[in-house]
Amino acid sequence: MRKSTLQLVGHNLNNNRVENDFYPTPPYATNALLDREKFIGNIWECACGDGAISKLLISEGYDVYSSDLIDRGYGDVGIDFLKSNKRVDNIVTNPPFNLATEFTTLGLKSINNKMALLCKLSFLEGKKRASTIFYQDKLKKVLVFSRRLGFQRNDKKGGLMAFAWFIFDVNYNAKPTIDWI
């Protein structure tokens, strides 16, 4: 493949991926979620990074517990979500891309109500996720960004990959709906 084709499909030619998949969530992504989804009870932002999601949730009046495995200057540090047995009402997070399946599986066991995960749209693909996550019929909504999200500061153009909010609800038992943001 030519270089331009590889770049279009999201291949990282320069191998300059951010360490530990730290891509802070743009404020407009969280605001778009909050315009379309309400949460009852407390929220755990379990990959809080620099607090991008947590701060907006708090400003909207939500009771938020923020933690992360890595210290990025916000929340409780050294908390490995994937080794936790904490139970909460809701989870709202932008999980590390390479651990999204694991976050979803554990998250569904950790919530009383809902979980909203910001993931690549391609998260819908895969035999493992289909059999371990999607066939449970707990995925209620997929909110697809019609504009590509930019994860770099002051990004005006957006990125190369499509993203969506995946809303899971443990009290739901049907096929998901899809909508666009």
RAMO-V508741 format. One record per residue. N is the residue number from 1. PHI is phi as a letter, one per 40 degrees, with the letter a starting at -180 (* if undefined). PSI is psi in whole degrees, -180 to 180 (NA if undefined). Layout:
n->{N,N}
phi->{PHI,PHI}
psi->{PSI,PSI}
This chain:
n->{1,2,3,4,5,6,7,8,9,10,11,12,13,14,15,16,17,18,19,20,21,22,23,24,25,26,27,28,29,30,31,32,33,34,35,36,37,38,39,40,41,42,43,44,45,46,47,48,49,50,51,52,53,54,55,56,57,58,59,60,61,62,63,64,65,66,67,68,69,70,71,72,73,74,75,76,77,78,79,80,81,82,83,84,85,86,87,88,89,90,91,92,93,94,95,96,97,98,99,100,101,102,103,104,105,106,107,108,109,110,111,112,113,114,115,116,117,118,119,120,121,122,123,124,125,126,127,128,129,130,131,132,133,134,135,136,137,138,139,140,141,142,143,144,145,146,147,148,149,150,151,152,153,154,155,156,157,158,159,160,161,162,163,164,165,166,167,168,169,170,171,172,173,174,175,176,177,178,179,180,181}
phi->{*,c,d,c,c,c,c,c,c,g,c,c,c,c,f,b,c,c,d,f,f,c,b,d,c,c,d,c,c,c,c,c,c,c,c,b,a,b,b,b,g,c,b,b,c,c,b,c,f,c,g,d,c,d,c,c,c,c,c,c,g,c,c,b,b,b,a,a,c,b,c,b,g,a,g,c,b,g,c,c,d,c,b,c,b,c,b,b,c,a,b,b,a,b,c,d,d,c,b,d,c,c,c,c,d,c,d,c,c,b,b,c,b,b,b,b,b,c,b,c,c,c,d,c,c,h,c,c,c,d,c,c,b,c,c,c,f,b,c,c,a,b,b,c,c,c,b,c,c,b,b,c,d,f,c,c,c,g,c,c,b,c,b,a,c,b,b,b,a,c,c,b,a,a,c,c,b,b,a,b,b}
psi->{148,156,-47,-35,-44,-41,-38,-33,8,12,135,89,-32,-3,44,36,141,136,136,25,42,101,94,140,127,140,-38,-23,-44,-41,-38,-40,-49,-24,-22,-12,135,150,137,125,-171,162,137,121,96,0,59,-18,-122,9,12,-48,-47,-46,-40,-39,-45,-42,-20,6,8,148,107,131,126,132,163,153,-35,142,113,20,15,143,-179,132,150,11,112,103,-39,-8,13,155,22,142,131,170,-45,156,133,120,162,91,159,132,-41,-4,15,-39,-46,-41,-41,-47,-50,-39,-41,-27,-11,-6,152,-23,-90,160,129,120,131,111,163,147,-29,-6,-24,-18,160,131,-42,-48,-38,-48,-32,-20,-59,-31,-4,-13,35,-11,113,-43,150,117,103,132,121,-18,134,136,142,126,5,149,140,29,118,-20,-31,174,-165,-16,149,140,161,156,128,115,114,146,118,-16,7,147,66,-174,153,159,162,141,168,144,NA}
